[in-house]
Amino acid sequence: DDADGVTYYGNSGYFLFINDHRIWPKGIQVEGYHSRPLMPFPMDTTFKYTTEKENLLKAQRPLGAWNSAEIASKNGQVKISLNGLHVYTITEHEFTEAGHIAFESEGSEIHWRNVRLRVE
């Protein structure tokens, strides 16, 4: 059970800096799991990150509600926002080339809308 008493087994997320095409590729995963929204997770790599704990608590919405996620990679850092509030910054990682972005749906149905990519 999650803190709200709901049992939920689905997971989702976003994989960044993907250059090897396999089921669990090397890169950085930004979790979409309900109890860890947008938390950075290493996939066959290491990195350092900071958490804005107060913003994370304010930004969370109930299970099933739409969420807005923004993930921006610039100048060697990855900044992650949830529902308009900055929640994580990946401060150090090994990736120097852009790579691919992958969307994950694991164990449950998920929907995305208004997906936008912008290159600066």
C-alpha positions in Angstrom: 0.0 0.0 0.0 1.1 3.6 -0.7 0.7 6.2 2.1 -2.8 6.9 0.9 -3.8 3.3 1.4 -4.1 2.5 -2.3 -2.3 -0.6 -3.7 -0.9 0.3 -7.1 1.7 -1.8 -9.0 2.2 0.4 -12.1 5.4 2.2 -12.9 6.4 4.6 -15.6 9.0 7.1 -16.3 11.4 8.6 -18.7 14.8 7.4 -19.8 17.4 9.9 -20.7 20.7 9.7 -22.7 19.9 6.3 -24.2 22.4 5.1 -26.8 22.2 1.3 -26.4 18.9 -0.1 -27.4 18.0 -2.8 -24.9 15.1 -3.4 -22.4 16.9 -1.8 -19.5 19.4 0.6 -21.2 22.2 2.5 -19.6 21.1 6.0 -18.8 19.2 8.0 -16.3 15.6 7.1 -15.5 13.2 9.8 -14.1 10.7 7.7 -12.2 7.0 8.0 -12.8 6.1 5.7 -9.9 3.3 7.2 -7.7 5.3 7.1 -4.5 8.5 8.4 -6.1 7.3 11.0 -8.6 10.1 12.0 -11.0 12.9 10.7 -8.7 16.2 10.2 -10.6 17.2 6.5 -10.8 20.5 5.3 -12.2 20.4 2.7 -15.0 23.9 1.0 -15.1 25.5 4.4 -14.2 26.1 6.7 -11.2 25.2 10.3 -10.7 24.7 12.9 -7.9 21.5 14.8 -7.4 19.7 17.2 -5.0 16.1 17.2 -3.8 13.8 20.1 -3.1 11.9 18.2 -0.4 9.4 20.9 0.4 8.5 21.4 -3.3 8.2 17.7 -3.7 5.6 17.5 -1.0 3.7 20.5 -2.3 3.7 19.2 -5.9 2.3 15.7 -5.4 -1.2 15.0 -6.5 -3.5 12.0 -5.7 -3.1 8.7 -7.6 -5.0 9.0 -10.9 -4.7 12.8 -11.2 -2.9 14.4 -14.2 0.6 15.6 -13.5 2.8 18.0 -15.4 6.5 17.0 -15.7 9.3 19.1 -17.1 12.8 17.6 -17.6 15.5 20.0 -18.9 19.0 19.0 -19.7 21.4 21.9 -20.1 25.1 22.6 -19.4 25.7 19.1 -17.8 22.7 19.4 -15.3 19.3 17.9 -15.5 16.5 19.9 -13.8 13.2 18.2 -13.1 9.9 19.9 -12.2 6.6 18.4 -11.1 3.4 20.4 -11.5 5.4 23.6 -11.9 7.7 23.2 -8.9 11.4 22.4 -9.2 11.9 19.1 -7.3 15.3 17.5 -8.4 18.6 18.6 -10.0 21.0 16.0 -11.3 24.3 17.8 -10.7 26.9 15.3 -12.0 26.6 12.5 -14.5 28.8 10.8 -17.1 26.7 11.6 -20.3 28.2 14.1 -22.7 26.1 13.3 -25.8 22.4 13.8 -26.1 21.2 10.3 -26.8 17.6 9.2 -27.1 14.6 9.7 -24.8 12.4 6.7 -24.0 9.0 6.6 -22.3 8.3 3.7 -19.9 5.1 1.9 -19.0 5.6 -1.0 -16.7 2.9 -3.1 -15.2 0.0 -0.8 -15.8 -1.6 1.4 -18.4 -0.5 5.0 -18.6 -1.5 8.0 -20.7 0.5 11.1 -21.8 -0.9 14.2 -23.3 0.6 17.5 -24.6 4.1 16.1 -25.0 6.5 18.7 -26.2 10.2 18.5 -27.0 12.3 21.6 -27.4 15.9 21.8 -28.6 17.8 25.0 -27.7 
